[in-house]
Amino acid sequence: MSRPPAHGPGWAGTEPGEAAPAPHPARRLVITADDFGASIAVNRAVERAHREGVLTATSLMVAGEAATDAIATARKLPMLGVGLHLVLVDGRPTLPPDRVPDLVDGDGRFRANMVRAGVDFFFRPAVRRQLAEEIEAQFIAFGATGLKLDHVNAHKHFHLHPTIAGLIVEIGGRFGLRAVRAPVEPPEPLAEVEPASPGRLADRVAAPWARTLQARFASAGLIVPDQVFGLRWSGHMHVGRLAGLIEHLPPGLTEIYLHPATEAGFAGHAPGYDYEAELAALVDERTRAALRLSGARLGSFTDFEEERVAA
């Protein structure tokens, strides 16, 4: 049975006419789809997952191949929180390539080597100026959509880089920035869901940076999730994992992010990602059942920010 779109942070996954359990006072949940605007396949998945499933937020690539369609889709979904998915790698800039020559390769795409780019961001003032201009251009492009800015994060979590993080705070404050993802993924709930699931070295290396980022954003007065799930199982968040994480949801504000699409193979897709399985997880009754049992309050970052202001 389908349901109407989520209606703010009190929604707990109930069907029409079904009484909702009392929300757990300490558990709040945002379920996000990244790469909105990357392709029509992603856009249709986001729309379906919000209308028929548990998706409450999505992150827009303003220079994505299907950004125009994504914006039109978002305007039809007023309860969907739409944020900015900053793209500084594996994509094209919002500015003309000749305005950001040190950020792009010969084809006008962002440089693929994140390590080399990160070193340049840190040590080369001219590159930092171009980076700041591109980040500002993406905020401006988002503002031009007329959509309310729900949150900000970055493609491939490039905002773990301290220079990018600082620019997000500095520039974002002029564009209504209120919430940012800091990818702090505690291992205990993952182990509860899949005890044999191995951790990744990259995640362990990134964890200290993510905790530093979390503190930095919080000190700037931004809403930052207490924990984020989606790193270890990126592209492979099937229904057992999604429902399992909801069943073992820690206290506080949690974000679970996925990469749904109606099909793989679109330009820029990640090889091996289970796009269709992630969409299926978002609309599966087992996910809604787990949400009902958890008592978690489901919403967008905007919902919870408004709740914080009202308090």
C-alpha positions as CSV (number, residue, x, y, z in Angstrom):
1,M,0.0,0.0,0.0
2,S,1.3,3.4,-0.9
3,R,1.4,6.3,1.5
4,P,1.2,10.1,1.2
5,P,4.5,12.0,1.4
6,A,6.1,12.3,4.8
7,H,4.7,15.1,6.9
8,G,7.4,16.5,9.0
9,P,9.3,15.0,11.9
10,G,6.3,13.3,13.6
11,W,5.8,10.7,10.8
12,A,6.7,7.2,11.9
13,G,6.0,5.1,8.9
14,T,2.3,4.5,9.4
15,E,-0.2,3.6,6.8
16,P,-3.3,5.8,6.2
17,G,-5.8,5.2,9.1
18,E,-3.2,3.4,11.2
19,A,-2.3,4.8,14.7
20,A,1.3,5.8,15.1
21,P,3.3,4.7,18.1
22,A,4.6,7.4,20.4
23,P,7.8,8.8,18.8
24,H,11.0,8.0,20.6
25,P,12.0,11.3,22.2
26,A,15.7,10.8,21.6
27,R,15.7,9.4,18.0
28,R,15.3,11.6,14.9
29,L,16.1,10.4,11.4
30,V,16.8,12.0,8.1
31,I,16.9,9.6,5.1
32,T,18.7,11.2,2.1
33,A,19.3,10.4,-1.5
34,D,22.5,11.8,-3.0
35,D,23.3,12.7,-6.6
36,F,19.9,14.2,-7.4
37,G,20.2,15.7,-10.9
38,A,22.9,13.3,-12.0
39,S,20.4,11.6,-14.4
40,I,16.8,11.1,-15.1
41,A,17.1,7.6,-13.6
42,V,18.2,9.1,-10.3
43,N,15.5,11.8,-10.4
44,R,12.7,9.3,-10.9
45,A,14.0,7.1,-8.1
46,V,14.1,10.1,-5.7
47,E,10.5,11.0,-6.6
48,R,9.2,7.5,-6.1
49,A,11.1,7.0,-2.9
50,H,9.6,10.1,-1.4
51,R,6.1,9.6,-2.7
52,E,5.9,5.9,-1.9
53,G,8.7,5.3,0.6
54,V,10.6,6.8,3.5
55,L,12.9,9.3,1.7
56,T,12.7,12.7,3.3
57,A,15.7,14.6,1.8
58,T,17.9,14.7,-1.3
59,S,21.1,16.4,-2.3
60,L,21.1,18.3,-5.7
61,M,24.0,18.5,-8.1
62,V,23.3,21.9,-9.6
63,A,25.5,21.2,-12.7
64,G,24.3,17.7,-13.1
65,E,23.2,16.3,-16.5
66,A,19.6,16.2,-15.3
67,A,19.6,19.2,-12.9
68,T,16.8,21.0,-14.7
69,D,14.5,18.0,-14.5
70,A,15.5,17.5,-10.8
71,I,14.6,21.1,-10.0
72,A,11.2,20.7,-11.7
73,T,10.6,17.4,-9.8
74,A,11.5,19.0,-6.5
75,R,9.0,21.8,-7.0
76,K,6.3,19.1,-7.1
77,L,7.4,17.7,-3.8
78,P,7.0,20.4,-1.2
79,M,7.7,18.1,1.8
80,L,11.0,16.9,0.3
81,G,14.1,18.6,1.9
82,V,16.4,19.6,-0.9
83,G,20.1,20.4,-0.2
84,L,23.2,21.2,-2.2
85,H,25.5,18.4,-3.2
86,L,28.7,20.3,-3.8
87,V,30.6,18.7,-6.7
88,L,34.3,19.4,-6.8
89,V,35.5,16.1,-8.3
90,D,34.0,13.7,-10.8
91,G,31.9,16.3,-12.6
92,R,31.8,19.6,-14.4
93,P,32.1,23.0,-12.7
94,T,29.3,25.5,-12.6
95,L,31.6,28.2,-13.7
96,P,33.2,28.2,-17.2
97,P,36.3,26.1,-17.2
98,D,38.5,29.1,-18.1
99,R,37.4,30.7,-14.8
100,V,38.7,27.8,-12.8
101,P,41.7,26.5,-14.8
102,D,43.5,25.0,-11.8
103,L,40.4,22.9,-10.8
104,V,39.8,21.2,-14.2
105,D,41.5,19.0,-16.7
106,G,41.9,19.4,-20.4
107,D,38.3,18.3,-20.9
108,G,36.9,20.9,-18.6
109,R,36.0,18.4,-15.9
110,F,37.2,18.5,-12.3
111,R,40.5,16.9,-11.8
112,A,40.1,13.2,-10.8
113,N,43.1,13.1,-8.4
114,M,41.6,14.2,-5.1
115,V,44.9,13.9,-3.2
116,R,46.7,16.3,-5.6
117,A,43.7,18.6,-5.7
118,G,43.6,18.7,-1.9
119,V,47.2,19.6,-1.6
120,D,46.7,22.5,-4.1
121,F,43.7,23.7,-2.1
122,F,45.7,23.9,1.0
123,F,49.0,25.3,-0.3
124,R,48.2,27.4,-3.4
125,P,46.3,30.7,-2.8
126,A,45.4,31.0,-6.5
127,V,43.7,27.6,-6.4
128,R,41.9,28.4,-3.2
129,R,40.5,31.6,-4.8
130,Q,39.2,29.5,-7.7
131,L,37.8,27.0,-5.3
132,A,35.9,29.7,-3.3
133,E,34.5,31.1,-6.5
134,E,33.2,27.7,-7.7
135,I,31.7,26.9,-4.3
136,E,30.0,30.3,-4.3
137,A,28.7,29.7,-7.8
138,Q,27.1,26.5,-6.8
139,F,25.4,28.2,-3.9
140,I,24.2,30.9,-6.2
141,A,22.9,28.3,-8.7
142,F,21.0,26.6,-5.9
143,G,19.5,29.9,-4.8
144,A,18.3,30.6,-8.3
145,T,16.1,27.4,-8.2
146,G,13.9,29.1,-5.6
147,L,14.1,25.9,-3.4
148,K,14.7,26.2,0.3
149,L,18.2,25.1,1.2
150,D,17.8,22.1,3.5
151,H,21.4,21.1,3.9
152,V,24.8,20.9,2.3
153,N,27.2,18.0,1.7
154,A,29.9,17.2,-0.9
155,H,30.3,14.6,-3.6
156,K,32.6,11.9,-2.4
157,H,32.7,13.7,1.0
158,F,35.3,16.1,-0.3
159,H,34.2,18.5,2.4
160,L,36.3,16.5,4.8
161,H,39.1,18.6,3.4
162,P,39.6,21.5,5.9
163,T,39.8,24.2,3.2
164,I,36.5,23.1,1.6
165,A,34.9,22.8,5.1
166,G,35.9,26.3,6.0
167,L,34.6,27.8,2.7
168,I,31.3,26.0,3.2
169,V,30.8,27.7,6.5
170,E,32.1,31.1,5.3
171,I,30.2,31.1,2.0
172,G,27.2,29.1,3.1
173,G,26.3,31.5,5.8
174,R,25.4,34.1,3.2
175,F,23.0,31.6,1.5
176,G,21.0,30.3,4.5
177,L,23.1,27.3,5.4
178,R,21.7,25.5,8.4
179,A,22.7,21.9,8.3
180,V,25.8,20.0,7.1
181,R,26.7,16.3,6.9
182,A,29.7,15.2,8.9
183,P,30.2,11.5,8.0
184,V,30.7,10.1,11.5
185,E,29.7,6.4,11.2
186,P,29.8,4.5,14.5
187,P,30.7,0.8,14.0
188,E,28.4,-0.7,16.7
189,P,25.1,-0.5,14.8
190,L,26.7,-1.9,11.7
191,A,28.0,-4.8,13.7
192,E,24.5,-5.4,15.1
193,V,23.1,-5.6,11.6
194,E,25.9,-7.6,10.0
195,P,28.4,-9.0,12.6
196,A,30.7,-10.3,9.9
197,S,30.7,-7.2,7.8
198,P,34.4,-6.0,7.5
199,G,35.3,-2.3,8.1
200,R,37.1,-0.4,5.4
201,L,40.6,1.1,5.9
202,A,39.5,4.3,4.2
203,D,36.6,4.7,6.7
204,R,39.0,4.2,9.6
205,V,41.4,6.8,8.2
206,A,38.6,9.3,7.5
207,A,36.9,8.8,11.0
208,P,39.1,11.3,12.9
209,W,38.7,13.9,10.2
210,A,34.9,13.4,10.3
211,R,34.8,13.9,14.0
212,T,36.8,17.1,13.7
213,L,34.5,18.3,11.0
214,Q,31.4,17.5,13.1
215,A,32.8,19.6,16.0
216,R,33.8,22.4,13.6
217,F,30.3,22.7,12.0
218,A,28.6,22.4,15.4
219,S,30.7,25.2,16.8
220,A,29.5,27.3,13.8
221,G,25.9,26.9,15.0
222,L,24.9,24.4,12.3
223,I,22.8,21.3,12.6
224,V,25.1,18.3,12.3
225,P,23.9,14.7,12.5
226,D,25.2,12.8,15.6
227,Q,25.9,9.9,13.3
228,V,25.7,9.1,9.6
229,F,25.2,5.7,7.9
230,G,26.0,5.0,4.3
231,L,29.8,5.0,4.1
232,R,30.6,1.3,4.6
233,W,27.7,0.1,2.6
234,S,27.8,2.9,0.0
235,G,25.9,1.7,-3.1
236,H,24.9,-1.5,-1.3
237,M,22.2,-0.3,1.2
238,H,19.7,-3.1,0.5
239,V,16.6,-3.5,2.5
240,G,18.1,-5.8,5.2
241,R,20.7,-3.2,5.9
242,L,18.4,-0.2,5.8
243,A,15.8,-1.8,8.0
244,G,18.4,-3.2,10.3
245,L,20.0,0.1,10.9
246,I,16.6,1.7,11.7
247,E,16.0,-1.1,14.2
248,H,19.3,-0.4,15.9
249,L,19.1,3.4,15.6
250,P,21.2,5.2,18.2
251,P,19.8,8.2,20.2
252,G,20.2,11.6,18.7
253,L,19.9,12.9,15.1
254,T,20.9,10.3,12.5
255,E,21.2,10.6,8.7
256,I,21.1,7.5,6.5
257,Y,22.1,8.3,2.9
258,L,21.6,6.2,-0.2
259,H,22.1,6.4,-4.0
260,P,18.8,5.2,-5.6
261,A,18.1,5.1,-9.3
262,T,15.6,3.3,-11.5
263,E,18.5,1.8,-13.5
264,A,22.3,1.7,-13.6
265,G,24.5,2.6,-16.6
266,F,23.8,6.4,-16.7
267,A,26.7,8.8,-17.3
268,G,28.8,9.1,-14.2
269,H,27.4,6.0,-12.5
270,A,29.6,4.2,-10.0
271,P,30.4,0.7,-11.3
272,G,29.1,-2.0,-9.0
273,Y,26.6,0.2,-7.2
274,D,23.2,-1.5,-6.6
275,Y,21.1,1.5,-7.5
276,E,17.9,-0.4,-8.0
277,A,18.3,-2.4,-4.8
278,E,18.7,0.9,-2.9
279,L,15.5,2.2,-4.4
280,A,13.7,-1.0,-3.5
281,A,14.9,-0.7,0.1
282,L,13.4,2.8,0.4
283,V,9.9,1.7,-0.6
284,D,9.9,-1.8,1.0
285,E,7.3,-2.5,3.7
286,R,10.1,-4.0,5.9
287,T,11.7,-0.6,6.1
288,R,8.4,1.0,7.1
289,A,7.8,-1.7,9.7
290,A,11.3,-1.1,11.2
291,L,10.5,2.6,11.3
292,R,7.2,2.0,13.1
293,L,8.9,-0.2,15.7
294,S,11.8,2.2,16.3
295,G,9.5,5.1,17.1
296,A,11.9,7.4,15.5
297,R,10.7,10.8,14.2
298,L,11.3,11.1,10.5
299,G,11.9,14.3,8.7
300,S,14.2,16.6,6.8
301,F,16.9,18.8,8.3
302,T,14.5,21.7,7.8
303,D,11.9,20.0,9.9
304,F,14.2,19.5,12.7
305,E,15.7,23.0,12.4
306,E,12.3,24.5,12.7
307,E,11.6,22.2,15.7
308,R,14.8,23.5,17.3
309,V,13.8,27.1,16.7
310,A,10.3,26.6,18.1
311,A,11.8,25.1,21.3
